[in-house]
Amino acid sequence: MSGVRPEDLAETDLLRELHHLHETRNDTFLHGSPDALAEHTSRTTELENEYLRRHPERDVDPARTRAGARGEDPAS
């Protein structure tokens, strides 16, 4: 693992790091070496998992669910 351990990051740092990784994902995917892509994927997963651990009750947009995307009533 490279970088600060995700659980040691302050909330603002975690969000900043996630934002940066999401901004650079496509370029890394298209043009990065296999090692760079593997490292990027690993770090993204670590930070996303830490975010989910901290925010298990995060707001989920109903349109971003399978039922919502299909226009179905998620309560059904």
mmCIF file of the N, C-alpha and C atoms, coordinates in Angstrom:
data_MODEL
# 
_entry.id   MODEL 
# 
loop_
_atom_site.group_PDB 
_atom_site.id 
_atom_site.type_symbol 
_atom_site.label_atom_id 
_atom_site.label_alt_id 
_atom_site.label_comp_id 
_atom_site.label_asym_id 
_atom_site.label_entity_id 
_atom_site.label_seq_id 
_atom_site.pdbx_PDB_ins_code 
_atom_site.Cartn_x 
_atom_site.Cartn_y 
_atom_site.Cartn_z 
_atom_site.occupancy 
_atom_site.B_iso_or_equiv 
_atom_site.pdbx_formal_charge 
_atom_site.auth_seq_id 
_atom_site.auth_comp_id 
_atom_site.auth_asym_id 
_atom_site.auth_atom_id 
_atom_site.pdbx_PDB_model_num 
ATOM 1   N N  . MET A 1 1  ? 0.852   -1.186 0.000   1.00 0.00 ? 1  MET A N  1 
ATOM 2   C CA . MET A 1 1  ? 0.000   0.000  0.000   1.00 0.00 ? 1  MET A CA 1 
ATOM 3   C C  . MET A 1 1  ? 0.889   1.238  0.000   1.00 0.00 ? 1  MET A C  1 
ATOM 4   N N  . SER A 1 2  ? 0.466   2.231  -0.750  1.00 0.00 ? 2  SER A N  1 
ATOM 5   C CA . SER A 1 2  ? 1.194   3.494  -0.733  1.00 0.00 ? 2  SER A CA 1 
ATOM 6   C C  . SER A 1 2  ? 0.279   4.576  -0.180  1.00 0.00 ? 2  SER A C  1 
ATOM 7   N N  . GLY A 1 3  ? 0.883   5.596  0.360   1.00 0.00 ? 3  GLY A N  1 
ATOM 8   C CA . GLY A 1 3  ? 0.101   6.677  0.921   1.00 0.00 ? 3  GLY A CA 1 
ATOM 9   C C  . GLY A 1 3  ? -0.271  6.421  2.363   1.00 0.00 ? 3  GLY A C  1 
ATOM 10  N N  . VAL A 1 4  ? -0.966  7.377  2.917   1.00 0.00 ? 4  VAL A N  1 
ATOM 11  C CA . VAL A 1 4  ? -1.421  7.288  4.299   1.00 0.00 ? 4  VAL A CA 1 
ATOM 12  C C  . VAL A 1 4  ? -2.518  6.238  4.390   1.00 0.00 ? 4  VAL A C  1 
ATOM 13  N N  . ARG A 1 5  ? -2.512  5.480  5.465   1.00 0.00 ? 5  ARG A N  1 
ATOM 14  C CA . ARG A 1 5  ? -3.562  4.484  5.657   1.00 0.00 ? 5  ARG A CA 1 
ATOM 15  C C  . ARG A 1 5  ? -4.914  5.190  5.639   1.00 0.00 ? 5  ARG A C  1 
ATOM 16  N N  . PRO A 1 6  ? -5.881  4.643  4.928   1.00 0.00 ? 6  PRO A N  1 
ATOM 17  C CA . PRO A 1 6  ? -7.178  5.321  4.809   1.00 0.00 ? 6  PRO A CA 1 
ATOM 18  C C  . PRO A 1 6  ? -7.817  5.665  6.151   1.00 0.00 ? 6  PRO A C  1 
ATOM 19  N N  . GLU A 1 7  ? -7.716  4.781  7.130   1.00 0.00 ? 7  GLU A N  1 
ATOM 20  C CA . GLU A 1 7  ? -8.334  5.039  8.432   1.00 0.00 ? 7  GLU A CA 1 
ATOM 21  C C  . GLU A 1 7  ? -7.643  6.167  9.194   1.00 0.00 ? 7  GLU A C  1 
ATOM 22  N N  . ASP A 1 8  ? -6.441  6.544  8.763   1.00 0.00 ? 8  ASP A N  1 
ATOM 23  C CA . ASP A 1 8  ? -5.713  7.633  9.408   1.00 0.00 ? 8  ASP A CA 1 
ATOM 24  C C  . ASP A 1 8  ? -5.968  8.993  8.763   1.00 0.00 ? 8  ASP A C  1 
ATOM 25  N N  . LEU A 1 9  ? -6.696  9.018  7.667   1.00 0.00 ? 9  LEU A N  1 
ATOM 26  C CA . LEU A 1 9  ? -6.977  10.275 6.975   1.00 0.00 ? 9  LEU A CA 1 
ATOM 27  C C  . LEU A 1 9  ? -8.119  11.024 7.652   1.00 0.00 ? 9  LEU A C  1 
ATOM 28  N N  . ALA A 1 10 ? -7.964  12.315 7.764   1.00 0.00 ? 10 ALA A N  1 
ATOM 29  C CA . ALA A 1 10 ? -9.073  13.160 8.205   1.00 0.00 ? 10 ALA A CA 1 
ATOM 30  C C  . ALA A 1 10 ? -10.149 13.121 7.120   1.00 0.00 ? 10 ALA A C  1 
ATOM 31  N N  . GLU A 1 11 ? -11.354 13.431 7.492   1.00 0.00 ? 11 GLU A N  1 
ATOM 32  C CA . GLU A 1 11 ? -12.472 13.368 6.543   1.00 0.00 ? 11 GLU A CA 1 
ATOM 33  C C  . GLU A 1 11 ? -12.214 14.207 5.291   1.00 0.00 ? 11 GLU A C  1 
ATOM 34  N N  . THR A 1 12 ? -11.735 15.427 5.452   1.00 0.00 ? 12 THR A N  1 
ATOM 35  C CA . THR A 1 12 ? -11.485 16.285 4.291   1.00 0.00 ? 12 THR A CA 1 
ATOM 36  C C  . THR A 1 12 ? -10.389 15.706 3.402   1.00 0.00 ? 12 THR A C  1 
ATOM 37  N N  . ASP A 1 13 ? -9.384  15.088 4.008   1.00 0.00 ? 13 ASP A N  1 
ATOM 38  C CA . ASP A 1 13 ? -8.312  14.473 3.225   1.00 0.00 ? 13 ASP A CA 1 
ATOM 39  C C  . ASP A 1 13 ? -8.817  13.245 2.466   1.00 0.00 ? 13 ASP A C  1 
ATOM 40  N N  . LEU A 1 14 ? -9.643  12.456 3.116   1.00 0.00 ? 14 LEU A N  1 
ATOM 41  C CA . LEU A 1 14 ? -10.223 11.286 2.456   1.00 0.00 ? 14 LEU A CA 1 
ATOM 42  C C  . LEU A 1 14 ? -11.036 11.713 1.240   1.00 0.00 ? 14 LEU A C  1 
ATOM 43  N N  . LEU A 1 15 ? -11.871 12.710 1.410   1.00 0.00 ? 15 LEU A N  1 
ATOM 44  C CA . LEU A 1 15 ? -12.688 13.192 0.297   1.00 0.00 ? 15 LEU A CA 1 
ATOM 45  C C  . LEU A 1 15 ? -11.838 13.772 -0.830  1.00 0.00 ? 15 LEU A C  1 
ATOM 46  N N  . ARG A 1 16 ? -10.789 14.509 -0.464  1.00 0.00 ? 16 ARG A N  1 
ATOM 47  C CA . ARG A 1 16 ? -9.898  15.085 -1.477  1.00 0.00 ? 16 ARG A CA 1 
ATOM 48  C C  . ARG A 1 16 ? -9.196  13.978 -2.265  1.00 0.00 ? 16 ARG A C  1 
ATOM 49  N N  . GLU A 1 17 ? -8.694  12.968 -1.554  1.00 0.00 ? 17 GLU A N  1 
ATOM 50  C CA . GLU A 1 17 ? -8.003  11.860 -2.213  1.00 0.00 ? 17 GLU A CA 1 
ATOM 51  C C  . GLU A 1 17 ? -8.948  11.086 -3.136  1.00 0.00 ? 17 GLU A C  1 
ATOM 52  N N  . LEU A 1 18 ? -10.163 10.826 -2.670  1.00 0.00 ? 18 LEU A N  1 
ATOM 53  C CA . LEU A 1 18 ? -11.142 10.128 -3.512  1.00 0.00 ? 18 LEU A CA 1 
ATOM 54  C C  . LEU A 1 18 ? -11.456 10.941 -4.762  1.00 0.00 ? 18 LEU A C  1 
ATOM 55  N N  . HIS A 1 19 ? -11.649 12.230 -4.594  1.00 0.00 ? 19 HIS A N  1 
ATOM 56  C CA . HIS A 1 19 ? -11.942 13.102 -5.738  1.00 0.00 ? 19 HIS A CA 1 
ATOM 57  C C  . HIS A 1 19 ? -10.804 13.037 -6.759  1.00 0.00 ? 19 HIS A C  1 
ATOM 58  N N  . HIS A 1 20 ? -9.589  13.121 -6.281  1.00 0.00 ? 20 HIS A N  1 
ATOM 59  C CA . HIS A 1 20 ? -8.435  13.082 -7.188  1.00 0.00 ? 20 HIS A CA 1 
ATOM 60  C C  . HIS A 1 20 ? -8.352  11.736 -7.918  1.00 0.00 ? 20 HIS A C  1 
ATOM 61  N N  . LEU A 1 21 ? -8.548  10.647 -7.202  1.00 0.00 ? 21 LEU A N  1 
ATOM 62  C CA . LEU A 1 21 ? -8.492  9.327  -7.841  1.00 0.00 ? 21 LEU A CA 1 
ATOM 63  C C  . LEU A 1 21 ? -9.580  9.176  -8.899  1.00 0.00 ? 21 LEU A C  1 
ATOM 64  N N  . HIS A 1 22 ? -10.776 9.662  -8.602  1.00 0.00 ? 22 HIS A N  1 
ATOM 65  C CA . HIS A 1 22 ? -11.846 9.560  -9.586  1.00 0.00 ? 22 HIS A CA 1 
ATOM 66  C C  . HIS A 1 22 ? -11.568 10.441 -10.799 1.00 0.00 ? 22 HIS A C  1 
ATOM 67  N N  . GLU A 1 23 ? -10.933 11.593 -10.588 1.00 0.00 ? 23 GLU A N  1 
ATOM 68  C CA . GLU A 1 23 ? -10.564 12.470 -11.711 1.00 0.00 ? 23 GLU A CA 1 
ATOM 69  C C  . GLU A 1 23 ? -9.521  11.822 -12.615 1.00 0.00 ? 23 GLU A C  1 
ATOM 70  N N  . THR A 1 24 ? -8.612  11.063 -12.048 1.00 0.00 ? 24 THR A N  1 
ATOM 71  C CA . THR A 1 24 ? -7.494  10.519 -12.818 1.00 0.00 ? 24 THR A CA 1 
ATOM 72  C C  . THR A 1 24 ? -7.730  9.089  -13.311 1.00 0.00 ? 24 THR A C  1 
ATOM 73  N N  . ARG A 1 25 ? -8.863  8.502  -12.981 1.00 0.00 ? 25 ARG A N  1 
ATOM 74  C CA . ARG A 1 25 ? -9.102  7.099  -13.318 1.00 0.00 ? 25 ARG A CA 1 
ATOM 75  C C  . ARG A 1 25 ? -9.033  6.820  -14.811 1.00 0.00 ? 25 ARG A C  1 
ATOM 76  N N  . ASN A 1 26 ? -9.744  7.587  -15.615 1.00 0.00 ? 26 ASN A N  1 
ATOM 77  C CA . ASN A 1 26 ? -9.789  7.296  -17.044 1.00 0.00 ? 26 ASN A CA 1 
ATOM 78  C C  . ASN A 1 26 ? -8.412  7.394  -17.690 1.00 0.00 ? 26 ASN A C  1 
ATOM 79  N N  . ASP A 1 27 ? -7.662  8.419  -17.334 1.00 0.00 ? 27 ASP A N  1 
ATOM 80  C CA . ASP A 1 27 ? -6.321  8.567  -17.903 1.00 0.00 ? 27 ASP A CA 1 
ATOM 81  C C  . ASP A 1 27 ? -5.416  7.401  -17.486 1.00 0.00 ? 27 ASP A C  1 
ATOM 82  N N  . THR A 1 28 ? -5.509  6.992  -16.238 1.00 0.00 ? 28 THR A N  1 
ATOM 83  C CA . THR A 1 28 ? -4.710  5.855  -15.774 1.00 0.00 ? 28 THR A CA 1 
ATOM 84  C C  . THR A 1 28 ? -5.131  4.587  -16.488 1.00 0.00 ? 28 THR A C  1 
ATOM 85  N N  . PHE A 1 29 ? -6.431  4.394  -16.667 1.00 0.00 ? 29 PHE A N  1 
ATOM 86  C CA . PHE A 1 29 ? -6.943  3.205  -17.348 1.00 0.00 ? 29 PHE A CA 1 
ATOM 87  C C  . PHE A 1 29 ? -6.463  3.161  -18.799 1.00 0.00 ? 29 PHE A C  1 
ATOM 88  N N  . LEU A 1 30 ? -6.547  4.286  -19.484 1.00 0.00 ? 30 LEU A N  1 
ATOM 89  C CA . LEU A 1 30 ? -6.192  4.312  -20.900 1.00 0.00 ? 30 LEU A CA 1 
ATOM 90  C C  . LEU A 1 30 ? -4.695  4.329  -21.160 1.00 0.00 ? 30 LEU A C  1 
ATOM 91  N N  . HIS A 1 31 ? -3.929  4.983  -20.282 1.00 0.00 ? 31 HIS A N  1 
ATOM 92  C CA . HIS A 1 31 ? -2.530  5.232  -20.621 1.00 0.00 ? 31 HIS A CA 1 
ATOM 93  C C  . HIS A 1 31 ? -1.517  4.783  -19.575 1.00 0.00 ? 31 HIS A C  1 
ATOM 94  N N  . GLY A 1 32 ? -1.971  4.319  -18.427 1.00 0.00 ? 32 GLY A N  1 
ATOM 95  C CA . GLY A 1 32 ? -1.036  3.920  -17.380 1.00 0.00 ? 32 GLY A CA 1 
ATOM 96  C C  . GLY A 1 32 ? -0.468  2.529  -17.631 1.00 0.00 ? 32 GLY A C  1 
ATOM 97  N N  . SER A 1 33 ? 0.683   2.293  -17.050 1.00 0.00 ? 33 SER A N  1 
ATOM 98  C CA . SER A 1 33 ? 1.281   0.957  -17.125 1.00 0.00 ? 33 SER A CA 1 
ATOM 99  C C  . SER A 1 33 ? 0.413   -0.019 -16.336 1.00 0.00 ? 33 SER A C  1 
ATOM 100 N N  . PRO A 1 34 ? 0.583   -1.311 -16.553 1.00 0.00 ? 34 PRO A N  1 
ATOM 101 C CA . PRO A 1 34 ? -0.168  -2.289 -15.753 1.00 0.00 ? 34 PRO A CA 1 
ATOM 102 C C  . PRO A 1 34 ? 0.037   -2.091 -14.241 1.00 0.00 ? 34 PRO A C  1 
ATOM 103 N N  . ASP A 1 35 ? 1.257   -1.774 -13.841 1.00 0.00 ? 35 ASP A N  1 
ATOM 104 C CA . ASP A 1 35 ? 1.518   -1.537 -12.416 1.00 0.00 ? 35 ASP A CA 1 
ATOM 105 C C  . ASP A 1 35 ? 0.797   -0.290 -11.916 1.00 0.00 ? 35 ASP A C  1 
ATOM 106 N N  . ALA A 1 36 ? 0.797   0.765  -12.722 1.00 0.00 ? 36 ALA A N  1 
ATOM 107 C CA . ALA A 1 36 ? 0.109   2.000  -12.321 1.00 0.00 ? 36 ALA A CA 1 
ATOM 108 C C  . ALA A 1 36 ? -1.390  1.766  -12.197 1.00 0.00 ? 36 ALA A C  1 
ATOM 109 N N  . LEU A 1 37 ? -1.961  1.025  -13.129 1.00 0.00 ? 37 LEU A N  1 
ATOM 110 C CA . LEU A 1 37 ? -3.389  0.734  -13.075 1.00 0.00 ? 37 LEU A CA 1 
ATOM 111 C C  . LEU A 1 37 ? -3.722  -0.125 -11.858 1.00 0.00 ? 37 LEU A C  1 
ATOM 112 N N  . ALA A 1 38 ? -2.898  -1.111 -11.576 1.00 0.00 ? 38 ALA A N  1 
ATOM 113 C CA . ALA A 1 38 ? -3.132  -1.961 -10.402 1.00 0.00 ? 38 ALA A CA 1 
ATOM 114 C C  . ALA A 1 38 ? -3.048  -1.149 -9.117  1.00 0.00 ? 38 ALA A C  1 
ATOM 115 N N  . GLU A 1 39 ? -2.071  -0.268 -9.011  1.00 0.00 ? 39 GLU A N  1 
ATOM 116 C CA . GLU A 1 39 ? -1.923  0.576  -7.818  1.00 0.00 ? 39 GLU A CA 1 
ATOM 117 C C  . GLU A 1 39 ? -3.100  1.538  -7.683  1.00 0.00 ? 39 GLU A C  1 
ATOM 118 N N  . HIS A 1 40 ? -3.502  2.127  -8.787  1.00 0.00 ? 40 HIS A N  1 
ATOM 119 C CA . HIS A 1 40 ? -4.633  3.052  -8.785  1.00 0.00 ? 40 HIS A CA 1 
ATOM 120 C C  . HIS A 1 40 ? -5.898  2.336  -8.320  1.00 0.00 ? 40 HIS A C  1 
ATOM 121 N N  . THR A 1 41 ? -6.134  1.156  -8.862  1.00 0.00 ? 41 THR A N  1 
ATOM 122 C CA . THR A 1 41 ? -7.306  0.363  -8.496  1.00 0.00 ? 41 THR A CA 1 
ATOM 123 C C  . THR A 1 41 ? -7.275  -0.002 -7.016  1.00 0.00 ? 41 THR A C  1 
ATOM 124 N N  . SER A 1 42 ? -6.134  -0.433 -6.544  1.00 0.00 ? 42 SER A N  1 
ATOM 125 C CA . SER A 1 42 ? -5.988  -0.823 -5.146  1.00 0.00 ? 42 SER A CA 1 
ATOM 126 C C  . SER A 1 42 ? -6.247  0.354  -4.208  1.00 0.00 ? 42 SER A C  1 
ATOM 127 N N  . ARG A 1 43 ? -5.647  1.485  -4.508  1.00 0.00 ? 43 ARG A N  1 
ATOM 128 C CA . ARG A 1 43 ? -5.809  2.661  -3.646  1.00 0.00 ? 43 ARG A CA 1 
ATOM 129 C C  . ARG A 1 43 ? -7.255  3.164  -3.676  1.00 0.00 ? 43 ARG A C  1 
ATOM 130 N N  . THR A 1 44 ? -7.863  3.161  -4.852  1.00 0.00 ? 44 THR A N  1 
ATOM 131 C CA . THR A 1 44 ? -9.254  3.581  -4.953  1.00 0.00 ? 44 THR A CA 1 
ATOM 132 C C  . THR A 1 44 ? -10.148 2.686  -4.103  1.00 0.00 ? 44 THR A C  1 
ATOM 133 N N  . THR A 1 45 ? -9.948  1.398  -4.190  1.00 0.00 ? 45 THR A N  1 
ATOM 134 C CA . THR A 1 45 ? -10.741 0.448  -3.406  1.00 0.00 ? 45 THR A CA 1 
ATOM 135 C C  . THR A 1 45 ? -10.552 0.679  -1.917  1.00 0.00 ? 45 THR A C  1 
ATOM 136 N N  . GLU A 1 46 ? -9.325  0.879  -1.480  1.00 0.00 ? 46 GLU A N  1 
ATOM 137 C CA . GLU A 1 46 ? -9.056  1.128  -0.055  1.00 0.00 ? 46 GLU A CA 1 
ATOM 138 C C  . GLU A 1 46 ? -9.788  2.375  0.431   1.00 0.00 ? 46 GLU A C  1 
ATOM 139 N N  . LEU A 1 47 ? -9.698  3.445  -0.326  1.00 0.00 ? 47 LEU A N  1 
ATOM 140 C CA . LEU A 1 47 ? -10.312 4.701  0.099   1.00 0.00 ? 47 LEU A CA 1 
ATOM 141 C C  . LEU A 1 47 ? -11.834 4.646  0.009   1.00 0.00 ? 47 LEU A C  1 
ATOM 142 N N  . GLU A 1 48 ? -12.360 4.010  -1.019  1.00 0.00 ? 48 GLU A N  1 
ATOM 143 C CA . GLU A 1 48 ? -13.813 3.875  -1.124  1.00 0.00 ? 48 GLU A CA 1 
ATOM 144 C C  . GLU A 1 48 ? -14.357 3.018  0.019   1.00 0.00 ? 48 GLU A C  1 
ATOM 145 N N  . ASN A 1 49 ? -13.670 1.950  0.356   1.00 0.00 ? 49 ASN A N  1 
ATOM 146 C CA . ASN A 1 49 ? -14.111 1.112  1.472   1.00 0.00 ? 49 ASN A CA 1 
ATOM 147 C C  . ASN A 1 49 ? -14.081 1.876  2.792   1.00 0.00 ? 49 ASN A C  1 
ATOM 148 N N  . GLU A 1 50 ? -13.082 2.725  2.976   1.00 0.00 ? 50 GLU A N  1 
ATOM 149 C CA . GLU A 1 50 ? -13.018 3.533  4.188   1.00 0.00 ? 50 GLU A CA 1 
ATOM 150 C C  . GLU A 1 50 ? -14.178 4.525  4.230   1.00 0.00 ? 50 GLU A C  1 
ATOM 151 N N  . TYR A 1 51 ? -14.487 5.123  3.095   1.00 0.00 ? 51 TYR A N  1 
ATOM 152 C CA . TYR A 1 51 ? -15.621 6.049  3.054   1.00 0.00 ? 51 TYR A CA 1 
ATOM 153 C C  . TYR A 1 51 ? -16.909 5.320  3.418   1.00 0.00 ? 51 TYR A C  1 
ATOM 154 N N  . LEU A 1 52 ? -17.112 4.146  2.845   1.00 0.00 ? 52 LEU A N  1 
ATOM 155 C CA . LEU A 1 52 ? -18.326 3.370  3.146   1.00 0.00 ? 52 LEU A CA 1 
ATOM 156 C C  . LEU A 1 52 ? -18.370 2.940  4.609   1.00 0.00 ? 52 LEU A C  1 
ATOM 157 N N  . ARG A 1 53 ? -17.224 2.634  5.187   1.00 0.00 ? 53 ARG A N  1 
ATOM 158 C CA . ARG A 1 53 ? -17.175 2.268  6.598   1.00 0.00 ? 53 ARG A CA 1 
ATOM 159 C C  . ARG A 1 53 ? -17.621 3.451  7.464   1.00 0.00 ? 53 ARG A C  1 
ATOM 160 N N  . ARG A 1 54 ? -17.161 4.633  7.096   1.00 0.00 ? 54 ARG A N  1 
ATOM 161 C CA . ARG A 1 54 ? -17.495 5.830  7.874   1.00 0.00 ? 54 ARG A CA 1 
ATOM 162 C C  . ARG A 1 54 ? -18.922 6.298  7.650   1.00 0.00 ? 54 ARG A C  1 
ATOM 163 N N  . HIS A 1 55 ? -19.472 5.986  6.492   1.00 0.00 ? 55 HIS A N  1 
ATOM 164 C CA . HIS A 1 55 ? -20.791 6.515  6.108   1.00 0.00 ? 55 HIS A CA 1 
ATOM 165 C C  . HIS A 1 55 ? -21.728 5.392  5.659   1.00 0.00 ? 55 HIS A C  1 
ATOM 166 N N  . PRO A 1 56 ? -22.024 4.451  6.543   1.00 0.00 ? 56 PRO A N  1 
ATOM 167 C CA . PRO A 1 56 ? -22.888 3.334  6.134   1.00 0.00 ? 56 PRO A CA 1 
ATOM 168 C C  . PRO A 1 56 ? -24.312 3.782  5.802   1.00 0.00 ? 56 PRO A C  1 
ATOM 169 N N  . GLU A 1 57 ? -24.728 4.920  6.302   1.00 0.00 ? 57 GLU A N  1 
ATOM 170 C CA . GLU A 1 57 ? -26.082 5.425  6.063   1.00 0.00 ? 57 GLU A CA 1 
ATOM 171 C C  . GLU A 1 57 ? -26.077 6.581  5.065   1.00 0.00 ? 57 GLU A C  1 
ATOM 172 N N  . ARG A 1 58 ? -25.119 6.575  4.149   1.00 0.00 ? 58 ARG A N  1 
ATOM 173 C CA . ARG A 1 58 ? -25.033 7.682  3.198   1.00 0.00 ? 58 ARG A CA 1 
ATOM 174 C C  . ARG A 1 58 ? -26.298 7.760  2.355   1.00 0.00 ? 58 ARG A C  1 
ATOM 175 N N  . ASP A 1 59 ? -26.577 8.949  1.832   1.00 0.00 ? 59 ASP A N  1 
ATOM 176 C CA . ASP A 1 59 ? -27.752 9.144  0.981   1.00 0.00 ? 59 ASP A CA 1 
ATOM 177 C C  . ASP A 1 59 ? -27.553 8.391  -0.328  1.00 0.00 ? 59 ASP A C  1 
ATOM 178 N N  . VAL A 1 60 ? -28.542 7.605  -0.694  1.00 0.00 ? 60 VAL A N  1 
ATOM 179 C CA . VAL A 1 60 ? -28.510 6.885  -1.961  1.00 0.00 ? 60 VAL A CA 1 
ATOM 180 C C  . VAL A 1 60 ? -29.624 7.448  -2.832  1.00 0.00 ? 60 VAL A C  1 
ATOM 181 N N  . ASP A 1 61 ? -29.263 7.926  -3.992  1.00 0.00 ? 61 ASP A N  1 
ATOM 182 C CA . ASP A 1 61 ? -30.226 8.467  -4.942  1.00 0.00 ? 61 ASP A CA 1 
ATOM 183 C C  . ASP A 1 61 ? -31.035 7.304  -5.514  1.00 0.00 ? 61 ASP A C  1 
ATOM 184 N N  . PRO A 1 62 ? -32.352 7.301  -5.343  1.00 0.00 ? 62 PRO A N  1 
ATOM 185 C CA . PRO A 1 62 ? -33.162 6.198  -5.857  1.00 0.00 ? 62 PRO A CA 1 
ATOM 186 C C  . PRO A 1 62 ? -32.987 5.966  -7.360  1.00 0.00 ? 62 PRO A C  1 
ATOM 187 N N  . ALA A 1 63 ? -32.662 7.017  -8.100  1.00 0.00 ? 63 ALA A N  1 
ATOM 188 C CA . ALA A 1 63 ? -32.438 6.856  -9.541  1.00 0.00 ? 63 ALA A CA 1 
ATOM 189 C C  . ALA A 1 63 ? -31.160 6.072  -9.837  1.00 0.00 ? 63 ALA A C  1 
ATOM 190 N N  . ARG A 1 64 ? -30.294 5.918  -8.820  1.00 0.00 ? 64 ARG A N  1 
ATOM 191 C CA . ARG A 1 64 ? -29.030 5.198  -9.003  1.00 0.00 ? 64 ARG A CA 1 
ATOM 192 C C  . ARG A 1 64 ? -29.136 3.737  -8.583  1.00 0.00 ? 64 ARG A C  1 
ATOM 193 N N  . THR A 1 65 ? -30.357 3.295  -8.292  1.00 0.00 ? 65 THR A N  1 
ATOM 194 C CA . THR A 1 65 ? -30.574 1.884  -7.979  1.00 0.00 ? 65 THR A CA 1 
ATOM 195 C C  . THR A 1 65 ? -31.091 1.190  -9.237  1.00 0.00 ? 65 THR A C  1 
ATOM 196 N N  . ARG A 1 66 ? -31.035 -0.101 -9.247  1.00 0.00 ? 66 ARG A N  1 
ATOM 197 C CA . ARG A 1 66 ? -31.511 -0.852 -10.416 1.00 0.00 ? 66 ARG A CA 1 
ATOM 198 C C  . ARG A 1 66 ? -32.988 -0.553 -10.682 1.00 0.00 ? 66 ARG A C  1 
ATOM 199 N N  . ALA A 1 67 ? -33.812 -0.602 -9.629  1.00 0.00 ? 67 ALA A N  1 
ATOM 200 C CA . ALA A 1 67 ? -35.238 -0.337 -9.803  1.00 0.00 ? 67 ALA A CA 1 
ATOM 201 C C  . ALA A 1 67 ? -35.476 1.104  -10.269 1.00 0.00 ? 67 ALA A C  1 
ATOM 202 N N  . GLY A 1 68 ? -34.768 2.038  -9.666  1.00 0.00 ? 68 GLY A N  1 
ATOM 203 C CA . GLY A 1 68 ? -34.943 3.437  -10.037 1.00 0.00 ? 68 GLY A CA 1 
ATOM 204 C C  . GLY A 1 68 ? -34.513 3.716  -11.461 1.00 0.00 ? 68 GLY A C  1 
ATOM 205 N N  . ALA A 1 69 ? -33.446 3.083  -11.896 1.00 0.00 ? 69 ALA A N  1 
ATOM 206 C CA . ALA A 1 69 ? -32.953 3.274  -13.252 1.00 0.00 ? 69 ALA A CA 1 
ATOM 207 C C  . ALA A 1 69 ? -33.944 2.734  -14.273 1.00 0.00 ? 69 ALA A C  1 
ATOM 208 N N  . ARG A 1 70 ? -34.718 1.730  -13.879 1.00 0.00 ? 70 ARG A N  1 
ATOM 209 C CA . ARG A 1 70 ? -35.716 1.147  -14.777 1.00 0.00 ? 70 ARG A CA 1 
ATOM 210 C C  . ARG A 1 70 ? -37.061 1.853  -14.663 1.00 0.00 ? 70 ARG A C  1 
ATOM 211 N N  . GLY A 1 71 ? -37.150 2.821  -13.759 1.00 0.00 ? 71 GLY A N  1 
ATOM 212 C CA . GLY A 1 71 ? -38.394 3.523  -13.572 1.00 0.00 ? 71 GLY A CA 1 
ATOM 213 C C  . GLY A 1 71 ? -39.405 2.747  -12.763 1.00 0.00 ? 71 GLY A C  1 
ATOM 214 N N  . GLU A 1 72 ? -38.944 1.721  -12.045 1.00 0.00 ? 72 GLU A N  1 
ATOM 215 C CA . GLU A 1 72 ? -39.820 0.918  -11.199 1.00 0.00 ? 72 GLU A CA 1 
ATOM 216 C C  . GLU A 1 72 ? -39.956 1.569  -9.841  1.00 0.00 ? 72 GLU A C  1 
ATOM 217 N N  . ASP A 1 73 ? -40.991 1.236  -9.137  1.00 0.00 ? 73 ASP A N  1 
ATOM 218 C CA . ASP A 1 73 ? -41.196 1.709  -7.780  1.00 0.00 ? 73 ASP A CA 1 
ATOM 219 C C  . ASP A 1 73 ? -40.351 0.832  -6.862  1.00 0.00 ? 73 ASP A C  1 
ATOM 220 N N  . PRO A 1 74 ? -39.284 1.397  -6.208  1.00 0.00 ? 74 PRO A N  1 
ATOM 221 C CA . PRO A 1 74 ? -38.416 0.573  -5.360  1.00 0.00 ? 74 PRO A CA 1 
ATOM 222 C C  . PRO A 1 74 ? -39.135 0.006  -4.153  1.00 0.00 ? 74 PRO A C  1 
ATOM 223 N N  . ALA A 1 75 ? -40.289 0.565  -3.771  1.00 0.00 ? 75 ALA A N  1 
ATOM 224 C CA . ALA A 1 75 ? -41.039 0.058  -2.618  1.00 0.00 ? 75 ALA A CA 1 
ATOM 225 C C  . ALA A 1 75 ? -41.824 -1.194 -2.975  1.00 0.00 ? 75 ALA A C  1 
ATOM 226 N N  . SER A 1 76 ? -41.992 -1.481 -4.257  1.00 0.00 ? 76 SER A N  1 
ATOM 227 C CA . SER A 1 76 ? -42.784 -2.652 -4.669  1.00 0.00 ? 76 SER A CA 1 
ATOM 228 C C  . SER A 1 76 ? -42.015 -3.930 -4.521  1.00 0.00 ? 76 SER A C  1 
# 
